[in-house]
Amino acid sequence: MSWSSFKDLADSAIDKKGIKGQIQESLVLESANRILVDFLSERANDKMSAVYFKAGILTIAVLDDNFLEQLLRDKDLFINKLNSRLGDNIVEDLNFLS
């Protein structure tokens, strides 16, 4: 009898239910919103929000031009930090709504 890790068993159960995409989107959005605050500042919590993730593209709503400029400058660093937290290269690019 072979042993499976909890992660493998959970992934298998999620695949069977057909909700893997929804769970992945939720994890990406939650992680991105936490990193936005860590990456920029606590004030970013009221001015920016990750709102949508599909096909490797994370969409972030931005209400402050200064935060948008800073995130555009450090876009690659933000994506790397987010993917590092997620444990995989899930996010490929960012899209902004301002």
Steps between C-alpha positions, in 0.01 A plus 500: 500500500645835402465813706374823345566840641208701628557751219475226236181365655348849522595577138340175388178572689485854361552374145217251542263775618595726207575802718875523467481823295275670754721406790813609315341838417400549862852418625660734245268790589542453874879475474524796261297724730722413796815561300370834370485625859844355583648617171369856498355605836198462725341790309494282189233290668242774432635598158574171323340160477567185300160430345536236229733221391475297183744336258805621692396866503421670830280810479547766766262794555694814590359828637832682552732599216806500727442139601440408136830658392689323778344164416571548129865573583531193720263274306748214452605508864134488611423206268808312624407560864142387437605186312750423773226516761272282285777247446461495123524730197125552477491876437659600169391863464300781658213701361380822662161668531534864596 
